[in-house]
Amino acid sequence: MLLTNNKNMATLRHVGIVVNDIDKSLRFWQCVFKLNIINKSEEKGEYLEKILKLKDVELTSYKLKGLDQLVIEILKFKTHKENNHNISQPYHQGFTHIAFNVVKIEEMLERYKKEGFDYSFDIVQAPNNGPRVAYTQGPEGILIELVEA
């Protein structure tokens, strides 16, 4: 729930995801979730080095936005590459997943398949007549929860 009537409350600005294959990630977020690119940046320099506390850092970033106000930022580091790719698990500490409200989970599954993202998942009815929910993965192992709203 976003609180916008209290000027002292924080609101979510964006979710950043570091990727190795930026083209695949962009295709996923654009084709499966229908997000639109609102900004592309080639970033480097003193500002970036100070906020990230990394020397000689360079990256490409894309910001994508859908119908709501959520912005997904996809980051591809040209420097400081990490080959230690860990697939998230729901029980890991810290950030674990992004949840999206969807109209029909089956339609999302069809988009996954149509775009060549074969991430199978089970659709489960939440207790007490709650919504239907599915956990799945996006590119590079990020966990995504789909909630039929």
One Martini backbone bead per residue (centre of mass of N, CA, C, O) as a GRO file, in nm:
protein
  149
    1MET     BB    1   0.094   0.038   0.026
    2LEU     BB    2   0.052   0.366  -0.063
    3LEU     BB    3   0.163   0.665   0.090
    4THR     BB    4   0.065   1.013  -0.007
    5ASN     BB    5  -0.045   1.203   0.247
    6ASN     BB    6   0.251   1.174   0.371
    7LYS     BB    7   0.551   1.350   0.354
    8ASN     BB    8   0.719   1.139   0.560
    9MET     BB    9   0.679   0.913   0.367
   10ALA     BB   10   0.779   0.642   0.208
   11THR     BB   11   0.842   0.543  -0.130
   12LEU     BB   12   0.856   0.349  -0.394
   13ARG     BB   13   1.075   0.371  -0.671
   14HIS     BB   14   1.256   0.094  -0.709
   15VAL     BB   15   1.381  -0.205  -0.873
   16GLY     BB   16   1.692  -0.368  -0.868
   17ILE     BB   17   1.862  -0.558  -1.140
   18VAL     BB   18   2.121  -0.773  -1.183
   19VAL     BB   19   2.276  -0.860  -1.498
   20ASN     BB   20   2.409  -1.041  -1.779
   21ASP     BB   21   2.140  -1.052  -1.975
   22ILE     BB   22   1.989  -0.781  -2.098
   23ASP     BB   23   1.818  -0.876  -2.339
   24LYS     BB   24   1.658  -1.098  -2.194
   25SER     BB   25   1.543  -0.920  -1.969
   26LEU     BB   26   1.394  -0.717  -2.145
   27ARG     BB   27   1.211  -0.919  -2.287
   28PHE     BB   28   1.071  -1.021  -2.037
   29TRP     BB   29   0.951  -0.747  -1.925
   30GLN     BB   30   0.810  -0.667  -2.195
   31CYS     BB   31   0.653  -0.939  -2.280
   32VAL     BB   32   0.535  -1.052  -2.009
   33PHE     BB   33   0.478  -0.758  -1.837
   34LYS     BB   34   0.452  -0.495  -2.020
   35LEU     BB   35   0.698  -0.317  -2.011
   36ASN     BB   36   0.842   0.011  -2.035
   37ILE     BB   37   1.074   0.210  -2.158
   38ILE     BB   38   1.199   0.520  -1.988
   39ASN     BB   39   1.519   0.442  -1.960
   40LYS     BB   40   1.861   0.507  -2.067
   41SER     BB   41   2.196   0.431  -1.928
   42GLU     BB   42   2.528   0.553  -1.915
   43GLU     BB   43   2.742   0.473  -1.640
   44LYS     BB   44   2.976   0.703  -1.475
   45GLY     BB   45   3.183   0.805  -1.216
   46GLU     BB   46   3.187   0.971  -0.921
   47TYR     BB   47   2.899   0.928  -0.828
   48LEU     BB   48   2.891   0.618  -0.860
   49GLU     BB   49   3.139   0.557  -0.684
   50LYS     BB   50   3.019   0.675  -0.420
   51ILE     BB   51   2.746   0.512  -0.390
   52LEU     BB   52   2.895   0.215  -0.446
   53LYS     BB   53   3.196   0.186  -0.366
   54LEU     BB   54   3.345   0.201  -0.662
   55LYS     BB   55   3.598   0.158  -0.884
   56ASP     BB   56   3.564   0.214  -1.210
   57VAL     BB   57   3.258   0.231  -1.280
   58GLU     BB   58   3.035   0.054  -1.518
   59LEU     BB   59   2.701   0.105  -1.671
   60THR     BB   60   2.385  -0.029  -1.763
   61SER     BB   61   2.052   0.122  -1.776
   62TYR     BB   62   1.707   0.025  -1.720
   63LYS     BB   63   1.381   0.162  -1.726
   64LEU     BB   64   1.070   0.015  -1.620
   65LYS     BB   65   0.710   0.047  -1.696
   66GLY     BB   66   0.383   0.035  -1.605
   67LEU     BB   67   0.066   0.109  -1.500
   68ASP     BB   68   0.195   0.153  -1.262
   69GLN     BB   69   0.463   0.285  -1.048
   70LEU     BB   70   0.648   0.064  -1.104
   71VAL     BB   71   1.007   0.021  -1.114
   72ILE     BB   72   1.239  -0.139  -1.325
   73GLU     BB   73   1.590  -0.200  -1.280
   74ILE     BB   74   1.836  -0.265  -1.520
   75LEU     BB   75   2.168  -0.403  -1.461
   76LYS     BB   76   2.490  -0.364  -1.639
   77PHE     BB   77   2.803  -0.451  -1.576
   78LYS     BB   78   3.120  -0.372  -1.715
   79THR     BB   79   3.214  -0.390  -1.438
   80HIS     BB   80   3.225  -0.592  -1.181
   81LYS     BB   81   3.209  -0.893  -1.236
   82GLU     BB   82   2.989  -1.176  -1.166
   83ASN     BB   83   2.989  -1.543  -1.165
   84ASN     BB   84   2.817  -1.576  -0.894
   85HIS     BB   85   2.531  -1.743  -0.943
   86ASN     BB   86   2.234  -1.710  -0.754
   87ILE     BB   87   1.958  -1.883  -0.671
   88SER     BB   88   1.676  -1.813  -0.541
   89GLN     BB   89   1.514  -1.857  -0.229
   90PRO     BB   90   1.246  -1.824  -0.015
   91TYR     BB   91   1.454  -1.871   0.253
   92HIS     BB   92   1.619  -1.640   0.213
   93GLN     BB   93   1.778  -1.381   0.309
   94GLY     BB   94   1.621  -1.113   0.234
   95PHE     BB   95   1.578  -1.069  -0.073
   96THR     BB   96   1.341  -1.274  -0.277
   97HIS     BB   97   1.090  -1.103  -0.420
   98ILE     BB   98   0.838  -1.037  -0.667
   99ALA     BB   99   0.508  -0.900  -0.668
  100PHE     BB  100   0.215  -0.964  -0.874
  101ASN     BB  101  -0.064  -0.847  -1.010
  102VAL     BB  102  -0.313  -1.047  -1.177
  103VAL     BB  103  -0.572  -1.158  -1.366
  104LYS     BB  104  -0.426  -1.416  -1.525
  105ILE     BB  105  -0.211  -1.668  -1.490
  106GLU     BB  106  -0.236  -1.819  -1.761
  107GLU     BB  107  -0.146  -1.576  -1.935
  108MET     BB  108   0.140  -1.567  -1.824
  109LEU     BB  109   0.223  -1.851  -1.909
  110GLU     BB  110   0.189  -1.796  -2.212
  111ARG     BB  111   0.405  -1.575  -2.228
  112TYR     BB  112   0.638  -1.739  -2.139
  113LYS     BB  113   0.623  -1.948  -2.371
  114LYS     BB  114   0.618  -1.757  -2.620
  115GLU     BB  115   0.914  -1.628  -2.521
  116GLY     BB  116   1.088  -1.887  -2.402
  117PHE     BB  117   0.992  -1.911  -2.092
  118ASP     BB  118   1.041  -2.215  -1.906
  119TYR     BB  119   0.866  -2.158  -1.615
  120SER     BB  120   0.751  -2.366  -1.410
  121PHE     BB  121   0.428  -2.378  -1.234
  122ASP     BB  122   0.212  -2.358  -0.964
  123ILE     BB  123  -0.128  -2.330  -0.895
  124VAL     BB  124  -0.254  -2.178  -0.592
  125GLN     BB  125  -0.485  -2.184  -0.343
  126ALA     BB  126  -0.567  -1.994  -0.106
  127PRO     BB  127  -0.683  -1.973   0.182
  128ASN     BB  128  -1.002  -1.876   0.234
  129ASN     BB  129  -1.054  -1.778  -0.064
  130GLY     BB  130  -0.814  -1.690  -0.188
  131PRO     BB  131  -0.588  -1.639  -0.399
  132ARG     BB  132  -0.418  -1.710  -0.673
  133VAL     BB  133  -0.088  -1.869  -0.676
  134ALA     BB  134   0.257  -1.808  -0.801
  135TYR     BB  135   0.576  -1.941  -0.843
  136THR     BB  136   0.862  -1.802  -1.011
  137GLN     BB  137   1.092  -1.733  -1.284
  138GLY     BB  138   1.329  -1.542  -1.404
  139PRO     BB  139   1.586  -1.425  -1.511
  140GLU     BB  140   1.852  -1.532  -1.321
  141GLY     BB  141   1.645  -1.641  -1.071
  142ILE     BB  142   1.422  -1.460  -1.013
  143LEU     BB  143   1.164  -1.418  -0.799
  144ILE     BB  144   0.809  -1.471  -0.877
  145GLU     BB  145   0.493  -1.344  -0.781
  146LEU     BB  146   0.162  -1.452  -0.853
  147VAL     BB  147  -0.148  -1.262  -0.821
  148GLU     BB  148  -0.483  -1.308  -0.830
  149ALA     BB  149  -0.697  -1.003  -0.849
   0.00000   0.00000   0.00000
